[in-house]
Amino acid sequence: LAIIWFVSVHGMLKLYYGLNEEGKTVDQAESMDPCDINGPHFDPEVYLNKLRRECSLGELMDQESYMVKQIRSLDSDMQTLVYENYNKFISATDTIRKMKNDFKKMEDEMDCLSTNMASITDFSARISGTLQDQHAQITKLSGVHTLLRKLQFLFELPARLNKCLELQAYAQAVSSHRRARCVLLQYSHMPSFRGIQDDCHAIMDKLAQELRQKFRDGGSSAKDLSECVELLLQLDEPAEELCDKFLSHAQSRLEADLLGLEAETDILEFIDRGCNEFVSSLCLVIASYQELFVNRPQEGELASKNIPQMAIGKLHAFVDALATHYFSLVERRIQEEKSVGDNSLLVRALDRFHRRLQAVAKLLPGSAVPSQGTEIVVRAARERIKQYLAALQSFYLNSLTDVRQALAAPRLGGSSAGELLSTLSATILNQIKSVLASVHLFTAKDITFSNKPYFKGEFCSHGVRESLVVNFIKFVCQSSRQFCESAGDRGGSTPPALLLLLSRLCLDYETSTITYILTLTDEQFLVQHHSPVTAVTALCGEAREAAQKLLNHYVKVQGLIISQMLRKSVETRDWVNTIEPRNVRAVMKRVVEDTTSIDVQVGLLYEEGVRKAHSSDSSKRTFSVYSSSRQQTRYAPSYTPSAPMDTNLLSNIHKLFSERVEIFSPVEFNKVSVLTGIIKISLKTFLECVRLRTFGRYGLQQIQVDCHYLQMYLWRFVSDENLVHFLLDEIVGSTAHRCLDPAPMEQSVIEVICERG
């Protein structure tokens, strides 16, 4: 029984889902086996007989358990299927029942509607038949009634217009008159209508006069003013005259706003007030004017007068005149901004100024006002660049003044030249960075005019880079060179230490500072070199040239200072009648001291430099009375074997074969080269002064002592000690040639005097 029940239920489910006994769709091949429990030809008796024959008792029990499980599973599936579709079955049943009721009611209503329509058609046909004879008469009476109402309106029109005039209902009066104007004009040949027309004209003339007076008073609001203009235009008032009156009235109010601007002091407050009062009022006037005269629909006779074109021309002239006055006030106020401390107020003011003028561009396309405003912003930015350049130049000159004062101050507790150079260079660089940060506000992203082509290109490249940074660097170089040009041969009032410090500053600019500043500028302002700009190499070359000129002049000035001491010491002494030397002259000690001081001073700013190898007896070098005495004994036999040769001739021949000493040659950027140049100038001056004097025996000996003392100390300062030896040899030799009694002092005595001195 369980098997039979299971097969029946299972077959129903498969039939519902359209499956055959194998779980395939119906259109698939069917099994013909009577023992196939899933097939359509299943025979329970055959299946049971087969199980009894082939299976043991245990297998039969297992098969029974398996079938019981499948039966329970099928029961569960059937219950689930019924539960899931139960609500759908109920809903479908209700819907079908409701549709039956609705369709029945709808059929009843349609029957009723059909009956009513038939009744209406019949009733309408009867009315048409009844009134057919009186239709023409009714139409005629209706026309007469309408005409009488119009005549009544015309006869009551003067009283109606007077009433509107008393109540100041000007719009209603104009509307009523416009409705009747054509009729009155058409029948003006009739006396009754002519009287009404004359009365209406008189009333409307009075109304137009009141509107003109109200328009001229100017105390009305913008809305009332617009209504006045519109009514006057409807009363055939000349449009050009109305335009002039409207603009004249607006001009008086706008000029009053401009007069109030002149009392402002703060630039941001000035621009805010100008934008909030003048520019806003100007925009309101433009909008109202365009609504009245430009954008008005032109009908009838007004369309042929081309009022918009005339009105827009007057508006452009009006706006340009007022904008010119306003812009002059703005530019004058911007020019008063001389302080370069805080640039943010000026930039914010210019941004608001430029931003508000864009409203004029939207309201009045083709106006030159926005472009003129942009030009003011551009000129303000250029002027600001000039002010910052002047501020940098002033700062640099003030810094140089501080350096000069520090150099002139006592050394106790003061700063050295190296510290002064570091401080000067750092302060100038920080000031440049501060100025660049202030100028960078013009190109900030939140500034509306920063996206203009000028501020994206020319302002960054030519304004900031060229006009500010490059010009300042050139100013530093040029002002430094001026210390050389204005100092004169005697050194003027410029301290030599300042010349040395400026030369090192320019050299540092050439090696690193210029490249750093320009790179910083290019990165900060995104400079794009679309047009030719000053190359870094050109600026570095100019800085190096200035450094070279300053260092050359420093050597010249220091050399002339020492030369002055030597010249006075030679010119103020009687070398013929002088006493026998017992010590080194004080001026020679002063020369050595000053040279040592210069060596320390230069060493603080410049590197040592390269020296030639010194001989072991550099400080013990002796000088002969004749600079070519040793060569004389060597070469004399080749000239005159039997007679002594003239010593002057031998000396001159020796000079021909000696290396020429360039006294004022360019100086290299190191301490040894600087000291060499100073010593060359000093000793050359000493030599020339000696050549202008006549010496006695003791005068010659004093020169010997002085030269030996100088040789003991000066050789260590120069790049080639032979240079010092050569010049000192020349001095002693020239002295001997100009000596009346050339009796030289013993070398041992000279050494004793110099060591004691």
Sequence and secondary structure as in RCSB ss.txt:
>XXXX:A:sequence
LAIIWFVSVHGMLKLYYGLNEEGKTVDQAESMDPCDINGPHFDPEVYLNKLRRECSLGELMDQESYMVKQIRSLD
SDMQTLVYENYNKFISATDTIRKMKNDFKKMEDEMDCLSTNMASITDFSARISGTLQDQHAQITKLSGVHTLLRK
LQFLFELPARLNKCLELQAYAQAVSSHRRARCVLLQYSHMPSFRGIQDDCHAIMDKLAQELRQKFRDGGSSAKDL
SECVELLLQLDEPAEELCDKFLSHAQSRLEADLLGLEAETDILEFIDRGCNEFVSSLCLVIASYQELFVNRPQEG
ELASKNIPQMAIGKLHAFVDALATHYFSLVERRIQEEKSVGDNSLLVRALDRFHRRLQAVAKLLPGSAVPSQGTE
IVVRAARERIKQYLAALQSFYLNSLTDVRQALAAPRLGGSSAGELLSTLSATILNQIKSVLASVHLFTAKDITFS
NKPYFKGEFCSHGVRESLVVNFIKFVCQSSRQFCESAGDRGGSTPPALLLLLSRLCLDYETSTITYILTLTDEQF
LVQHHSPVTAVTALCGEAREAAQKLLNHYVKVQGLIISQMLRKSVETRDWVNTIEPRNVRAVMKRVVEDTTSIDV
QVGLLYEEGVRKAHSSDSSKRTFSVYSSSRQQTRYAPSYTPSAPMDTNLLSNIHKLFSERVEIFSPVEFNKVSVL
TGIIKISLKTFLECVRLRTFGRYGLQQIQVDCHYLQMYLWRFVSDENLVHFLLDEIVGSTAHRCLDPAPMEQSVI
EVICERG
>XXXX:A:secstr
 HHHHHHHHHHHHHHHHTB TTSSBTTS     TT TTSTT  HHHHHHHHHHH  HHHHHHHHHHHHHHHHHHH
HHHHHHHHHHHHHHHHHHHHHHHHHHHHHHHHHHHHHHHHHHHHHHHHHHHHHHHHTTTHHHHHHHHHHHHHHHH
HHHHHHHHHHHHHHHHTT HHHHHHHHHHHHHHHHHTTTSHHHHHHHHHHHHHHHHHHHHHHHHHHH  S HHHH
HHHHHHHHHTT  HHHHHHHHHHHHHHHHHHHHHHHTT  SHHHHHHHIIIIIIHHHHHHHHHHIIIIISS   T
HHHHTTHHHHHHHHHHHHHHHHHHHHHHHHHHHHHT    S  HHHHHHHHHHHHHHHHHHHHSTT SHHHHHHH
HHHHHHHHHHHHHHHHHHHHHHHHHHHHHHHHHS STT   HHHHHHHHHHHHHHHHHHHHHHHGGGG TT GGG
GSHIIIIIIIIIIIIIIIIIHHHHHHHHHHHHHHHHH TT TTS HHHHHHHHHHHHHIIIIIHHHHHHHHHHHH
T   SS    HHHHHHHHHHHHHHHHHHHHHHHHHHHHHHHHHHHHTS SSS     S  HHHHHHHHHHHHHHH
HHHTTS         TTGGG    SSTTHHHHHHHHHHH SSS   HHHHHHHHHHTS    TT    SSHHHHH
HHHHHHHHHHHHHHHTTS B HHHHHHHHHHHHHHHHHHGGGSS HHHHHHHHHHHHHHHHHTBSS     HHHH
HHHHHH 
